[in-house]
Amino acid sequence: MIATEPADQYNKFCLHLPPKLVQPSLKILHDQLKTEIHNDYDLALRKAIVDYILLDPNERQRVKI
């Protein structure tokens, strides 16, 4: 199981957006951005785990790769 991103991480990100990008008329884009950030976080975490396993000889031996 992969750890989920911190709940307030996205809210902190949104604090850095200029007000003109947080308008109600851009809600669809805002929702897409939220989904993309979540997917990118998940992918980066998975890649980091695989990199850790492949780059550490002891870990490769432990998981029998």
CHARMM internal coordinates of N, CA and C (Angstrom, degrees):
IC EDIT
DIST 1 N 1 CA 1.4490
DIST 1 CA 1 C 1.5312
ANGL 1 N 1 CA 1 C 108.75
DIST 1 C 2 N 1.2912
ANGL 1 CA 1 C 2 N 116.06
DIHE 1 N 1 CA 1 C 2 N 137.90
DIST 2 N 2 CA 1.4618
ANGL 1 C 2 N 2 CA 123.15
DIHE 1 CA 1 C 2 N 2 CA -179.79
DIST 2 CA 2 C 1.5301
ANGL 2 N 2 CA 2 C 109.01
DIHE 1 C 2 N 2 CA 2 C -95.37
DIST 2 C 3 N 1.3247
ANGL 2 CA 2 C 3 N 115.83
DIHE 2 N 2 CA 2 C 3 N 135.54
DIST 3 N 3 CA 1.4650
ANGL 2 C 3 N 3 CA 120.20
DIHE 2 CA 2 C 3 N 3 CA 177.50
DIST 3 CA 3 C 1.5272
ANGL 3 N 3 CA 3 C 109.35
DIHE 2 C 3 N 3 CA 3 C -66.46
DIST 3 C 4 N 1.3031
ANGL 3 CA 3 C 4 N 115.53
DIHE 3 N 3 CA 3 C 4 N 139.41
DIST 4 N 4 CA 1.4642
ANGL 3 C 4 N 4 CA 119.53
DIHE 3 CA 3 C 4 N 4 CA 178.12
DIST 4 CA 4 C 1.5230
ANGL 4 N 4 CA 4 C 109.19
DIHE 3 C 4 N 4 CA 4 C -80.87
DIST 4 C 5 N 1.2972
ANGL 4 CA 4 C 5 N 115.13
DIHE 4 N 4 CA 4 C 5 N 159.07
DIST 5 N 5 CA 1.4551
ANGL 4 C 5 N 5 CA 119.67
DIHE 4 CA 4 C 5 N 5 CA 179.10
DIST 5 CA 5 C 1.5303
ANGL 5 N 5 CA 5 C 109.55
DIHE 4 C 5 N 5 CA 5 C -68.53
DIST 5 C 6 N 1.3172
ANGL 5 CA 5 C 6 N 117.71
DIHE 5 N 5 CA 5 C 6 N 153.43
DIST 6 N 6 CA 1.4667
ANGL 5 C 6 N 6 CA 120.09
DIHE 5 CA 5 C 6 N 6 CA 178.16
DIST 6 CA 6 C 1.5302
ANGL 6 N 6 CA 6 C 110.80
DIHE 5 C 6 N 6 CA 6 C -57.20
DIST 6 C 7 N 1.3120
ANGL 6 CA 6 C 7 N 115.66
DIHE 6 N 6 CA 6 C 7 N 140.84
DIST 7 N 7 CA 1.4659
ANGL 6 C 7 N 7 CA 120.91
DIHE 6 CA 6 C 7 N 7 CA -174.57
DIST 7 CA 7 C 1.5270
ANGL 7 N 7 CA 7 C 112.63
DIHE 6 C 7 N 7 CA 7 C -59.80
DIST 7 C 8 N 1.3109
ANGL 7 CA 7 C 8 N 117.56
DIHE 7 N 7 CA 7 C 8 N -36.34
DIST 8 N 8 CA 1.4591
ANGL 7 C 8 N 8 CA 119.72
DIHE 7 CA 7 C 8 N 8 CA -176.37
DIST 8 CA 8 C 1.5292
ANGL 8 N 8 CA 8 C 113.35
DIHE 7 C 8 N 8 CA 8 C -89.21
DIST 8 C 9 N 1.3097
ANGL 8 CA 8 C 9 N 117.94
DIHE 8 N 8 CA 8 C 9 N 0.01
DIST 9 N 9 CA 1.4640
ANGL 8 C 9 N 9 CA 121.20
DIHE 8 CA 8 C 9 N 9 CA -177.30
DIST 9 CA 9 C 1.5312
ANGL 9 N 9 CA 9 C 111.09
DIHE 8 C 9 N 9 CA 9 C -60.75
DIST 9 C 10 N 1.3136
ANGL 9 CA 9 C 10 N 117.00
DIHE 9 N 9 CA 9 C 10 N -45.52
DIST 10 N 10 CA 1.4652
ANGL 9 C 10 N 10 CA 120.00
DIHE 9 CA 9 C 10 N 10 CA -178.82
DIST 10 CA 10 C 1.5286
ANGL 10 N 10 CA 10 C 110.77
DIHE 9 C 10 N 10 CA 10 C -66.63
DIST 10 C 11 N 1.3266
ANGL 10 CA 10 C 11 N 116.33
DIHE 10 N 10 CA 10 C 11 N -39.16
DIST 11 N 11 CA 1.4687
ANGL 10 C 11 N 11 CA 119.30
DIHE 10 CA 10 C 11 N 11 CA 179.26
DIST 11 CA 11 C 1.5275
ANGL 11 N 11 CA 11 C 110.92
DIHE 10 C 11 N 11 CA 11 C -63.56
DIST 11 C 12 N 1.3335
ANGL 11 CA 11 C 12 N 116.83
DIHE 11 N 11 CA 11 C 12 N -38.98
DIST 12 N 12 CA 1.4661
ANGL 11 C 12 N 12 CA 120.12
DIHE 11 CA 11 C 12 N 12 CA 177.08
DIST 12 CA 12 C 1.5277
ANGL 12 N 12 CA 12 C 110.15
DIHE 11 C 12 N 12 CA 12 C -63.95
DIST 12 C 13 N 1.3259
ANGL 12 CA 12 C 13 N 115.89
DIHE 12 N 12 CA 12 C 13 N -39.04
DIST 13 N 13 CA 1.4648
ANGL 12 C 13 N 13 CA 120.30
DIHE 12 CA 12 C 13 N 13 CA 177.83
DIST 13 CA 13 C 1.5270
ANGL 13 N 13 CA 13 C 110.34
DIHE 12 C 13 N 13 CA 13 C -61.18
DIST 13 C 14 N 1.3175
ANGL 13 CA 13 C 14 N 116.47
DIHE 13 N 13 CA 13 C 14 N -44.17
DIST 14 N 14 CA 1.4688
ANGL 13 C 14 N 14 CA 120.89
DIHE 13 CA 13 C 14 N 14 CA -177.31
DIST 14 CA 14 C 1.5267
ANGL 14 N 14 CA 14 C 112.28
DIHE 13 C 14 N 14 CA 14 C -64.89
DIST 14 C 15 N 1.3179
ANGL 14 CA 14 C 15 N 117.25
DIHE 14 N 14 CA 14 C 15 N -25.86
DIST 15 N 15 CA 1.4633
ANGL 14 C 15 N 15 CA 119.72
DIHE 14 CA 14 C 15 N 15 CA 178.60
DIST 15 CA 15 C 1.5286
ANGL 15 N 15 CA 15 C 112.11
DIHE 14 C 15 N 15 CA 15 C -64.13
DIST 15 C 16 N 1.3130
ANGL 15 CA 15 C 16 N 117.04
DIHE 15 N 15 CA 15 C 16 N -21.84
DIST 16 N 16 CA 1.4584
ANGL 15 C 16 N 16 CA 121.43
DIHE 15 CA 15 C 16 N 16 CA -178.85
DIST 16 CA 16 C 1.5319
ANGL 16 N 16 CA 16 C 113.12
DIHE 15 C 16 N 16 CA 16 C -91.37
DIST 16 C 17 N 1.3289
ANGL 16 CA 16 C 17 N 116.74
DIHE 16 N 16 CA 16 C 17 N -3.73
DIST 17 N 17 CA 1.4659
ANGL 16 C 17 N 17 CA 119.90
DIHE 16 CA 16 C 17 N 17 CA 178.78
DIST 17 CA 17 C 1.5244
ANGL 17 N 17 CA 17 C 109.96
DIHE 16 C 17 N 17 CA 17 C -79.48
DIST 17 C 18 N 1.3172
ANGL 17 CA 17 C 18 N 117.44
DIHE 17 N 17 CA 17 C 18 N 140.90
DIST 18 N 18 CA 1.4643
ANGL 17 C 18 N 18 CA 119.31
DIHE 17 CA 17 C 18 N 18 CA 175.16
DIST 18 CA 18 C 1.5344
ANGL 18 N 18 CA 18 C 109.80
DIHE 17 C 18 N 18 CA 18 C -66.24
DIST 18 C 19 N 1.3256
ANGL 18 CA 18 C 19 N 117.55
DIHE 18 N 18 CA 18 C 19 N 147.94
DIST 19 N 19 CA 1.4704
ANGL 18 C 19 N 19 CA 121.10
DIHE 18 CA 18 C 19 N 19 CA -177.42
DIST 19 CA 19 C 1.5262
ANGL 19 N 19 CA 19 C 114.10
DIHE 18 C 19 N 19 CA 19 C -54.23
DIST 19 C 20 N 1.3278
ANGL 19 CA 19 C 20 N 117.85
DIHE 19 N 19 CA 19 C 20 N -33.39
DIST 20 N 20 CA 1.4687
ANGL 19 C 20 N 20 CA 119.05
DIHE 19 CA 19 C 20 N 20 CA -177.81
DIST 20 CA 20 C 1.5290
ANGL 20 N 20 CA 20 C 112.04
DIHE 19 C 20 N 20 CA 20 C -67.84
DIST 20 C 21 N 1.3505
ANGL 20 CA 20 C 21 N 117.94
DIHE 20 N 20 CA 20 C 21 N -16.72
DIST 21 N 21 CA 1.4639
ANGL 20 C 21 N 21 CA 120.73
DIHE 20 CA 20 C 21 N 21 CA 178.45
DIST 21 CA 21 C 1.5252
ANGL 21 N 21 CA 21 C 112.81
DIHE 20 C 21 N 21 CA 21 C -92.59
DIST 21 C 22 N 1.3295
ANGL 21 CA 21 C 22 N 117.40
DIHE 21 N 21 CA 21 C 22 N -2.57
DIST 22 N 22 CA 1.4605
ANGL 21 C 22 N 22 CA 120.56
DIHE 21 CA 21 C 22 N 22 CA -178.34
DIST 22 CA 22 C 1.5330
ANGL 22 N 22 CA 22 C 109.93
DIHE 21 C 22 N 22 CA 22 C -113.80
DIST 22 C 23 N 1.2917
ANGL 22 CA 22 C 23 N 116.98
DIHE 22 N 22 CA 22 C 23 N 30.06
DIST 23 N 23 CA 1.4634
ANGL 22 C 23 N 23 CA 122.03
DIHE 22 CA 22 C 23 N 23 CA 179.59
DIST 23 CA 23 C 1.5267
ANGL 23 N 23 CA 23 C 110.02
DIHE 22 C 23 N 23 CA 23 C -79.34
DIST 23 C 24 N 1.3303
ANGL 23 CA 23 C 24 N 117.21
DIHE 23 N 23 CA 23 C 24 N 150.39
DIST 24 N 24 CA 1.4696
ANGL 23 C 24 N 24 CA 120.41
DIHE 23 CA 23 C 24 N 24 CA 178.48
DIST 24 CA 24 C 1.5308
ANGL 24 N 24 CA 24 C 113.31
DIHE 23 C 24 N 24 CA 24 C -57.77
DIST 24 C 25 N 1.3256
ANGL 24 CA 24 C 25 N 117.23
DIHE 24 N 24 CA 24 C 25 N -29.49
DIST 25 N 25 CA 1.4662
ANGL 24 C 25 N 25 CA 119.52
DIHE 24 CA 24 C 25 N 25 CA -179.12
DIST 25 CA 25 C 1.5321
ANGL 25 N 25 CA 25 C 111.88
DIHE 24 C 25 N 25 CA 25 C -68.59
DIST 25 C 26 N 1.3133
ANGL 25 CA 25 C 26 N 117.65
DIHE 25 N 25 CA 25 C 26 N -15.59
DIST 26 N 26 CA 1.4660
ANGL 25 C 26 N 26 CA 121.97
DIHE 25 CA 25 C 26 N 26 CA -179.99
DIST 26 CA 26 C 1.5284
ANGL 26 N 26 CA 26 C 112.02
DIHE 25 C 26 N 26 CA 26 C -103.95
DIST 26 C 27 N 1.3281
ANGL 26 CA 26 C 27 N 117.05
DIHE 26 N 26 CA 26 C 27 N 18.43
DIST 27 N 27 CA 1.4649
ANGL 26 C 27 N 27 CA 120.96
DIHE 26 CA 26 C 27 N 27 CA -176.10
DIST 27 CA 27 C 1.5259
ANGL 27 N 27 CA 27 C 112.10
DIHE 26 C 27 N 27 CA 27 C -58.75
DIST 27 C 28 N 1.3075
ANGL 27 CA 27 C 28 N 118.58
DIHE 27 N 27 CA 27 C 28 N -39.72
DIST 28 N 28 CA 1.4692
ANGL 27 C 28 N 28 CA 121.15
DIHE 27 CA 27 C 28 N 28 CA -179.83
DIST 28 CA 28 C 1.5246
ANGL 28 N 28 CA 28 C 109.96
DIHE 27 C 28 N 28 CA 28 C -61.92
DIST 28 C 29 N 1.3275
ANGL 28 CA 28 C 29 N 116.49
DIHE 28 N 28 CA 28 C 29 N -45.49
DIST 29 N 29 CA 1.4639
ANGL 28 C 29 N 29 CA 119.79
DIHE 28 CA 28 C 29 N 29 CA 178.08
DIST 29 CA 29 C 1.5261
ANGL 29 N 29 CA 29 C 111.10
DIHE 28 C 29 N 29 CA 29 C -65.50
DIST 29 C 30 N 1.3114
ANGL 29 CA 29 C 30 N 116.06
DIHE 29 N 29 CA 29 C 30 N -37.25
DIST 30 N 30 CA 1.4639
ANGL 29 C 30 N 30 CA 121.42
DIHE 29 CA 29 C 30 N 30 CA 178.51
DIST 30 CA 30 C 1.5325
ANGL 30 N 30 CA 30 C 110.13
DIHE 29 C 30 N 30 CA 30 C -62.08
DIST 30 C 31 N 1.3227
ANGL 30 CA 30 C 31 N 116.75
DIHE 30 N 30 CA 30 C 31 N -43.99
DIST 31 N 31 CA 1.4710
ANGL 30 C 31 N 31 CA 121.10
DIHE 30 CA 30 C 31 N 31 CA 178.15
DIST 31 CA 31 C 1.5286
ANGL 31 N 31 CA 31 C 111.25
DIHE 30 C 31 N 31 CA 31 C -64.99
DIST 31 C 32 N 1.3211
ANGL 31 CA 31 C 32 N 116.78
DIHE 31 N 31 CA 31 C 32 N -39.77
DIST 32 N 32 CA 1.4659
ANGL 31 C 32 N 32 CA 120.14
DIHE 31 CA 31 C 32 N 32 CA 177.71
DIST 32 CA 32 C 1.5255
ANGL 32 N 32 CA 32 C 110.89
DIHE 31 C 32 N 32 CA 32 C -64.78
DIST 32 C 33 N 1.3129
ANGL 32 CA 32 C 33 N 116.33
DIHE 32 N 32 CA 32 C 33 N -39.69
DIST 33 N 33 CA 1.4622
ANGL 32 C 33 N 33 CA 121.16
DIHE 32 CA 32 C 33 N 33 CA 178.37
DIST 33 CA 33 C 1.5294
ANGL 33 N 33 CA 33 C 110.47
DIHE 32 C 33 N 33 CA 33 C -63.15
DIST 33 C 34 N 1.3186
ANGL 33 CA 33 C 34 N 116.28
DIHE 33 N 33 CA 33 C 34 N -42.01
DIST 34 N 34 CA 1.4679
ANGL 33 C 34 N 34 CA 120.67
DIHE 33 CA 33 C 34 N 34 CA 179.11
DIST 34 CA 34 C 1.5260
ANGL 34 N 34 CA 34 C 110.25
DIHE 33 C 34 N 34 CA 34 C -61.87
DIST 34 C 35 N 1.3203
ANGL 34 CA 34 C 35 N 117.24
DIHE 34 N 34 CA 34 C 35 N -43.51
DIST 35 N 35 CA 1.4627
ANGL 34 C 35 N 35 CA 121.58
DIHE 34 CA 34 C 35 N 35 CA 178.39
DIST 35 CA 35 C 1.5256
ANGL 35 N 35 CA 35 C 110.67
DIHE 34 C 35 N 35 CA 35 C -64.48
DIST 35 C 36 N 1.3228
ANGL 35 CA 35 C 36 N 116.95
DIHE 35 N 35 CA 35 C 36 N -42.55
DIST 36 N 36 CA 1.4621
ANGL 35 C 36 N 36 CA 120.75
DIHE 35 CA 35 C 36 N 36 CA -179.77
DIST 36 CA 36 C 1.5330
ANGL 36 N 36 CA 36 C 111.28
DIHE 35 C 36 N 36 CA 36 C -64.38
DIST 36 C 37 N 1.3141
ANGL 36 CA 36 C 37 N 117.05
DIHE 36 N 36 CA 36 C 37 N -40.72
DIST 37 N 37 CA 1.4660
ANGL 36 C 37 N 37 CA 120.51
DIHE 36 CA 36 C 37 N 37 CA 178.33
DIST 37 CA 37 C 1.5199
ANGL 37 N 37 CA 37 C 110.09
DIHE 36 C 37 N 37 CA 37 C -63.22
DIST 37 C 38 N 1.3209
ANGL 37 CA 37 C 38 N 117.00
DIHE 37 N 37 CA 37 C 38 N -43.30
DIST 38 N 38 CA 1.4642
ANGL 37 C 38 N 38 CA 120.99
DIHE 37 CA 37 C 38 N 38 CA 178.93
DIST 38 CA 38 C 1.5319
ANGL 38 N 38 CA 38 C 110.69
DIHE 37 C 38 N 38 CA 38 C -62.40
DIST 38 C 39 N 1.3180
ANGL 38 CA 38 C 39 N 117.29
DIHE 38 N 38 CA 38 C 39 N -45.38
DIST 39 N 39 CA 1.4700
ANGL 38 C 39 N 39 CA 121.14
DIHE 38 CA 38 C 39 N 39 CA -179.60
DIST 39 CA 39 C 1.5286
ANGL 39 N 39 CA 39 C 111.56
DIHE 38 C 39 N 39 CA 39 C -65.19
DIST 39 C 40 N 1.3299
ANGL 39 CA 39 C 40 N 116.64
DIHE 39 N 39 CA 39 C 40 N -40.95
DIST 40 N 40 CA 1.4670
ANGL 39 C 40 N 40 CA 120.30
DIHE 39 CA 39 C 40 N 40 CA 178.86
DIST 40 CA 40 C 1.5262
ANGL 40 N 40 CA 40 C 111.34
DIHE 39 C 40 N 40 CA 40 C -65.38
DIST 40 C 41 N 1.3246
ANGL 40 CA 40 C 41 N 116.85
DIHE 40 N 40 CA 40 C 41 N -38.93
DIST 41 N 41 CA 1.4622
ANGL 40 C 41 N 41 CA 120.95
DIHE 40 CA 40 C 41 N 41 CA 177.61
DIST 41 CA 41 C 1.5230
ANGL 41 N 41 CA 41 C 109.96
DIHE 40 C 41 N 41 CA 41 C -62.08
DIST 41 C 42 N 1.3172
ANGL 41 CA 41 C 42 N 116.22
DIHE 41 N 41 CA 41 C 42 N -46.39
DIST 42 N 42 CA 1.4651
ANGL 41 C 42 N 42 CA 121.65
DIHE 41 CA 41 C 42 N 42 CA -179.52
DIST 42 CA 42 C 1.5315
ANGL 42 N 42 CA 42 C 110.96
DIHE 41 C 42 N 42 CA 42 C -61.62
DIST 42 C 43 N 1.3277
ANGL 42 CA 42 C 43 N 116.89
DIHE 42 N 42 CA 42 C 43 N -45.48
DIST 43 N 43 CA 1.4624
ANGL 42 C 43 N 43 CA 121.06
DIHE 42 CA 42 C 43 N 43 CA 179.78
DIST 43 CA 43 C 1.5312
ANGL 43 N 43 CA 43 C 111.32
DIHE 42 C 43 N 43 CA 43 C -64.29
DIST 43 C 44 N 1.3208
ANGL 43 CA 43 C 44 N 117.28
DIHE 43 N 43 CA 43 C 44 N -42.77
DIST 44 N 44 CA 1.4662
ANGL 43 C 44 N 44 CA 120.95
DIHE 43 CA 43 C 44 N 44 CA 179.82
DIST 44 CA 44 C 1.5222
ANGL 44 N 44 CA 44 C 110.86
DIHE 43 C 44 N 44 CA 44 C -63.14
DIST 44 C 45 N 1.3168
ANGL 44 CA 44 C 45 N 116.96
DIHE 44 N 44 CA 44 C 45 N -39.25
DIST 45 N 45 CA 1.4608
ANGL 44 C 45 N 45 CA 120.54
DIHE 44 CA 44 C 45 N 45 CA 178.90
DIST 45 CA 45 C 1.5224
ANGL 45 N 45 CA 45 C 110.97
DIHE 44 C 45 N 45 CA 45 C -66.43
DIST 45 C 46 N 1.3171
ANGL 45 CA 45 C 46 N 116.79
DIHE 45 N 45 CA 45 C 46 N -42.55
DIST 46 N 46 CA 1.4704
ANGL 45 C 46 N 46 CA 120.31
DIHE 45 CA 45 C 46 N 46 CA 177.98
DIST 46 CA 46 C 1.5312
ANGL 46 N 46 CA 46 C 111.29
DIHE 45 C 46 N 46 CA 46 C -63.50
DIST 46 C 47 N 1.3331
ANGL 46 CA 46 C 47 N 116.72
DIHE 46 N 46 CA 46 C 47 N -42.13
DIST 47 N 47 CA 1.4672
ANGL 46 C 47 N 47 CA 120.24
DIHE 46 CA 46 C 47 N 47 CA 178.51
DIST 47 CA 47 C 1.5202
ANGL 47 N 47 CA 47 C 111.03
DIHE 46 C 47 N 47 CA 47 C -63.53
DIST 47 C 48 N 1.3174
ANGL 47 CA 47 C 48 N 117.10
DIHE 47 N 47 CA 47 C 48 N -39.61
DIST 48 N 48 CA 1.4619
ANGL 47 C 48 N 48 CA 120.94
DIHE 47 CA 47 C 48 N 48 CA 179.85
DIST 48 CA 48 C 1.5245
ANGL 48 N 48 CA 48 C 110.70
DIHE 47 C 48 N 48 CA 48 C -63.27
DIST 48 C 49 N 1.3193
ANGL 48 CA 48 C 49 N 117.32
DIHE 48 N 48 CA 48 C 49 N -39.19
DIST 49 N 49 CA 1.4631
ANGL 48 C 49 N 49 CA 120.95
DIHE 48 CA 48 C 49 N 49 CA 178.78
DIST 49 CA 49 C 1.5211
ANGL 49 N 49 CA 49 C 110.24
DIHE 48 C 49 N 49 CA 49 C -65.29
DIST 49 C 50 N 1.3221
ANGL 49 CA 49 C 50 N 116.90
DIHE 49 N 49 CA 49 C 50 N -45.82
DIST 50 N 50 CA 1.4674
ANGL 49 C 50 N 50 CA 120.53
DIHE 49 CA 49 C 50 N 50 CA 179.60
DIST 50 CA 50 C 1.5296
ANGL 50 N 50 CA 50 C 110.22
DIHE 49 C 50 N 50 CA 50 C -64.07
DIST 50 C 51 N 1.3276
ANGL 50 CA 50 C 51 N 117.50
DIHE 50 N 50 CA 50 C 51 N -42.96
DIST 51 N 51 CA 1.4679
ANGL 50 C 51 N 51 CA 120.41
DIHE 50 CA 50 C 51 N 51 CA 177.78
DIST 51 CA 51 C 1.5212
ANGL 51 N 51 CA 51 C 110.94
DIHE 50 C 51 N 51 CA 51 C -59.79
DIST 51 C 52 N 1.3097
ANGL 51 CA 51 C 52 N 116.54
DIHE 51 N 51 CA 51 C 52 N -42.92
DIST 52 N 52 CA 1.4631
ANGL 51 C 52 N 52 CA 120.65
DIHE 51 CA 51 C 52 N 52 CA 179.94
DIST 52 CA 52 C 1.5239
ANGL 52 N 52 CA 52 C 110.39
DIHE 51 C 52 N 52 CA 52 C -60.15
DIST 52 C 53 N 1.3213
ANGL 52 CA 52 C 53 N 116.44
DIHE 52 N 52 CA 52 C 53 N -44.93
DIST 53 N 53 CA 1.4659
ANGL 52 C 53 N 53 CA 120.45
DIHE 52 CA 52 C 53 N 53 CA -178.75
DIST 53 CA 53 C 1.5215
ANGL 53 N 53 CA 53 C 110.65
DIHE 52 C 53 N 53 CA 53 C -66.62
DIST 53 C 54 N 1.3229
ANGL 53 CA 53 C 54 N 117.58
DIHE 53 N 53 CA 53 C 54 N -43.53
DIST 54 N 54 CA 1.4633
ANGL 53 C 54 N 54 CA 120.38
DIHE 53 CA 53 C 54 N 54 CA -176.09
DIST 54 CA 54 C 1.5286
ANGL 54 N 54 CA 54 C 113.49
DIHE 53 C 54 N 54 CA 54 C -74.59
DIST 54 C 55 N 1.3216
ANGL 54 CA 54 C 55 N 117.59
DIHE 54 N 54 CA 54 C 55 N -28.71
DIST 55 N 55 CA 1.4615
ANGL 54 C 55 N 55 CA 119.91
DIHE 54 CA 54 C 55 N 55 CA -176.36
DIST 55 CA 55 C 1.5300
ANGL 55 N 55 CA 55 C 113.65
DIHE 54 C 55 N 55 CA 55 C -89.51
DIST 55 C 56 N 1.3159
ANGL 55 CA 55 C 56 N 117.58
DIHE 55 N 55 CA 55 C 56 N -18.28
DIST 56 N 56 CA 1.4637
ANGL 55 C 56 N 56 CA 120.71
DIHE 55 CA 55 C 56 N 56 CA -178.60
DIST 56 CA 56 C 1.5267
ANGL 56 N 56 CA 56 C 109.46
DIHE 55 C 56 N 56 CA 56 C -100.55
DIST 56 C 57 N 1.3430
ANGL 56 CA 56 C 57 N 118.21
DIHE 56 N 56 CA 56 C 57 N 111.37
DIST 57 N 57 CA 1.4714
ANGL 56 C 57 N 57 CA 120.59
DIHE 56 CA 56 C 57 N 57 CA -177.56
DIST 57 CA 57 C 1.5295
ANGL 57 N 57 CA 57 C 113.07
DIHE 56 C 57 N 57 CA 57 C -58.09
DIST 57 C 58 N 1.3236
ANGL 57 CA 57 C 58 N 117.14
DIHE 57 N 57 CA 57 C 58 N -37.50
DIST 58 N 58 CA 1.4683
ANGL 57 C 58 N 58 CA 119.70
DIHE 57 CA 57 C 58 N 58 CA 179.09
DIST 58 CA 58 C 1.5279
ANGL 58 N 58 CA 58 C 111.24
DIHE 57 C 58 N 58 CA 58 C -65.30
DIST 58 C 59 N 1.3113
ANGL 58 CA 58 C 59 N 115.66
DIHE 58 N 58 CA 58 C 59 N -39.56
DIST 59 N 59 CA 1.4696
ANGL 58 C 59 N 59 CA 119.55
DIHE 58 CA 58 C 59 N 59 CA 179.98
DIST 59 CA 59 C 1.5252
ANGL 59 N 59 CA 59 C 110.60
DIHE 58 C 59 N 59 CA 59 C -69.80
DIST 59 C 60 N 1.3376
ANGL 59 CA 59 C 60 N 117.39
DIHE 59 N 59 CA 59 C 60 N -38.94
DIST 60 N 60 CA 1.4737
ANGL 59 C 60 N 60 CA 120.44
DIHE 59 CA 59 C 60 N 60 CA 176.82
DIST 60 CA 60 C 1.5195
ANGL 60 N 60 CA 60 C 109.84
DIHE 59 C 60 N 60 CA 60 C -60.50
DIST 60 C 61 N 1.3140
ANGL 60 CA 60 C 61 N 116.48
DIHE 60 N 60 CA 60 C 61 N -42.14
DIST 61 N 61 CA 1.4652
ANGL 60 C 61 N 61 CA 120.03
DIHE 60 CA 60 C 61 N 61 CA -179.75
DIST 61 CA 61 C 1.5277
ANGL 61 N 61 CA 61 C 110.26
DIHE 60 C 61 N 61 CA 61 C -67.18
DIST 61 C 62 N 1.3296
ANGL 61 CA 61 C 62 N 116.89
DIHE 61 N 61 CA 61 C 62 N -39.56
DIST 62 N 62 CA 1.4638
ANGL 61 C 62 N 62 CA 121.05
DIHE 61 CA 61 C 62 N 62 CA -178.50
DIST 62 CA 62 C 1.5279
ANGL 62 N 62 CA 62 C 111.54
DIHE 61 C 62 N 62 CA 62 C -62.03
DIST 62 C 63 N 1.3379
ANGL 62 CA 62 C 63 N 117.00
DIHE 62 N 62 CA 62 C 63 N -40.56
DIST 63 N 63 CA 1.4652
ANGL 62 C 63 N 63 CA 120.06
DIHE 62 CA 62 C 63 N 63 CA -179.28
DIST 63 CA 63 C 1.5233
ANGL 63 N 63 CA 63 C 112.18
DIHE 62 C 63 N 63 CA 63 C -93.91
DIST 63 C 64 N 1.3283
ANGL 63 CA 63 C 64 N 115.23
DIHE 63 N 63 CA 63 C 64 N 6.59
DIST 64 N 64 CA 1.4733
ANGL 63 C 64 N 64 CA 122.58
DIHE 63 CA 63 C 64 N 64 CA 174.52
DIST 64 CA 64 C 1.5272
ANGL 64 N 64 CA 64 C 112.88
DIHE 63 C 64 N 64 CA 64 C 61.02
DIST 64 C 65 N 1.3165
ANGL 64 CA 64 C 65 N 116.12
DIHE 64 N 64 CA 64 C 65 N 51.10
DIST 65 N 65 CA 1.4702
ANGL 64 C 65 N 65 CA 121.27
DIHE 64 CA 64 C 65 N 65 CA 175.42
DIST 65 CA 65 C 1.5106
ANGL 65 N 65 CA 65 C 107.79
DIHE 64 C 65 N 65 CA 65 C -106.48
END
COOR INIT
IC SEED 1 N 1 CA 1 C
IC BUILD
